[in-house]
Amino acid sequence: RRRMEEPLEMPPGEESKPCSFSGELPADPSLQVEISDAVSERDKVKFTVQTKSSLPHFTRPALSVVRQHEDFVWLHDTFSENDEYAGIIIPPAPPRPDFEASREKLQRLGEGNSTLTREEFAKIKQELEGEYLAIFKKTVAMHEVFLQRLAAHPILRRDHNFHVFLEYNQDLSVRGKNRKELLGGFFRNIVKSADEALITGVSGLKEVDEFFEHERTFLLEYHTRVRDTCLKADRVMRSHKSLAEDYIPIAVALGSLGTQEVQQLQMSFLKLAELFERLRKLEGRVASDEDLKLSDLLKYYMRDSQAAKDLLYRRLRALADYENANKALDKARMKNKEVKSAETHQQLCCQRFERLSTSAKQAWAELTDFKSRRISAFRKNLVELAELELKHAKASSLLLRNTLIVLKGDV
Amino acid sequence: QSSPSSPEPASLPAEDISTSSNGPKPAEIILDDDREDLFAEATEEVSLDSPERDPILSSDPSPAITPVTPTTLVTPRMESKSVTAPVIFDRSREEIEEEANGDLFDIEINVSDPEKVGDGMNAYMAYRVTTKTSLSMFHQNEFSVKRRFSDFLGLHSKLATKYLHVGYIVPPAPEKSIVGMTKVKVGKEDSSSTEFVEKRRAALERYLQRTVKHPILLQDPDLRQFLESSEVFKIFFFNPAARAGILRMVNKAADAVNKMTIKMNESDAWFEEKQQQFENLDQQLRKLHASVEALVCHRKELSANTAAFAKSAAMLGNSEDHTALSRALSQLAEVEEKIDQLHQEQAFADFYVFSELLGDYIRLIAAVKGVLDHRMKCWQKWQDAQVTLQKKREAEAKLQLANKPDKLQQAKDEIKEWETKVQQGERDFEQISKTIRKEVSRFEKERVKDFKTVIIKYLESLVQTQQQLIKYWEAFLPEAKAIA
């Protein structure tokens, strides 16, 4: 149990690879951001964010700060709440690091019952620790790609809060906002259903532009589908994992049979034990490759398509607000009541709406970019998935055939 | 497809069956072997509780088989029987062994075509038992009959009664399952009841195949009648109470032995070694069996999840507006659907090839342990006879001194009686020991062969799955690359 609570560090020398889901991010030396190190403590993860930049916004060409997950969420929210960026697809915030399930499993193993042999225990522990490490690596990658997308975006990279995030070497003390954030999240969910009503067209409001209208209908369905496929892919991956885990007690039982059996069967059982041990590793790799190339890909595009939906929502919201403001103004003028405030409000909504219209071109570019990123990410990952599945199947097949040759020769 | 025919009553018809209605065939069998109505006594008189009472076996040569009506079977017969090993063993053991090396294995049994007969709780499944053989003991080279599950249990009961207590390892019959069978009776035509029926069919087939592989059991007339007689299997009237008694005798020999706390002076280390060996093997196999059952379960889950994913991926492909990506996703969905099929087939192999073998052997080893325990009981009986003989001798000596001539004669007679019993006890013990040695050796040979065959078959199923996976992914790869 002690071991689990020790801070888990990134294996030295291993840089987290750029996440392949966001497509090819341009290698831009003027602003390079990466997470060079990460430490997992009991209930939080500390990321070391390193920046190399030749941009004038920073005081030094090389920066290093330590950030936690909440800081990333704060940064994301400042973007999504900023009217300036209404026409931009804000890169989705990375998911909260979640070691709960993995930690629980390790704990259960530690306290566990004695039905496991020492061999089984060691193997299961190895599996679970590997799982823990994999989750850790993934969360680092997700946080990193979020920053890298911001750095790559021509507009967002210039944001002041982004620079503060990258440079300010004190605590950003956004944790105090946790409660507010929670409440904010709560309200956000209530508001969300209103959003959904707008965006699903229930309110009767339609986009003025054909392109955006088409995107709206497309994204609605796409997001729902990709979310479902993501869920199902996750289940497949978990089943593969269970299978790999099942091979452990089988290999162990075969091994002890091998040592105890009559002479004529010893070799068969020992060979089988060896086989299952290696099949377990292969099956485990199938599971983790499906996780990385399929589950994670789908998860990412679930979030990204939500971000794209948010963009369209903001447009519709602005349009709705503008129309309502106009109606309110007319009403106020008719009743000659609170005309001034109605006028101010209408002005604001008009401005926001106009801004959106001018950023329509930006939004168009964003959505087109979203599509091309998606296509190339799917292509890359599906090809890699197929290649890896082939590799593992060939390895399994070879292993099995070799074992068969030996066993058939023994008859 | 189960077609309910006119329901055959679960119990036998109460009609009077005369010898002639059995047809010439059974009669012909009788001429070869004269053990036909061993069954009749055995089912009734099996002692249910007291371990001291030996399993009743009539060795009196009996006349042509008297077909019995249910009523006759139910009333217990009160004649006392003396217990000796069935004559068949003395008669032609050498002949049997010779034949064992000949064309003994030229017999193939198939169990097929499960058919539901009747409705509701009285319904049952009838299975077709087909035999293909060139052995001369059978009347034809190929023949088939219809049997129901309880008939198989009845067959096993008879064989167990006759052969277990003299040291033969009688293969155990498949287990009953109230839950499984109820679902079938109630008419649930879902996949779980089809699976249950298939599982049972396969188990019955394996059971018969193992039984006919046994050189002694193959000679048994009851077995032959089971395979050949085209009559509704009236002979094997299945008396659940008697069956329960037999099972108790068969399975709980160990308990009885423990209760008697036999401290057997094991002069023969071989038996002690074997006892230990089978105990260990039993434990190991149980562990392995449990793990394989978990594997089967998870593979079925994987199959279901793969199918769900395939459907979802197809829908995602439909909603994707980029043509090439849309097509690739649809192809992915198709691949996953095919992979689901693979998983199902593999789970099938996991279960029927690997898991069921382990289950069978766990039960077979129980039979081996039972036979070893019978030997202990036999030894105990011999020892008890010696003790009694000693007592009788002491009693006689006392009477000699007391000078009571009439009682003395009785005492001398009793001594003679018990001397015979002691001799018989020693002979029986030596016989059962000898038989068990041979049986265990035969059993182990079979077991080694069985395991090796099954392991290879199972690995071949795994190879097959991987080869298919390679095919599917190789076909998909260009589709993924074509996304532009």
Interface residues (C-beta under 8 A of the other chain):
Chain A: F218 E221 Y222 R225 V226 D228 T229 L231 K232 A233 R235 V236 R238 S239 H240 S242 L243 D246 Y247 P249 I250 A253 L254 S256 L257 Q260 E261 V262 Q264 L265 S268 L272 L275 L279 K371 R374 I375 F378 R379 L382 V383 L385 A386 E387 E389 L390 A393 K394 S396 S397 L400 R401 T403 L404 L407 K408 D410 V411
Chain B: N280 L281 Q284 L285 K287 L288 A290 S291 V292 A294 L295 H298 R299 E301 L302 N305 T306 A308 F309 K311 S312 A313 M315 L316 N318 S319 E320 D321 H322 A324 L325 A328 L329 L332 E444 V448 F451 K452 I455 I456 L459 E460 L462 V463 Q466 Q467 L469 I470 W473 E474 F476 L477 A480 K481 I483 A484
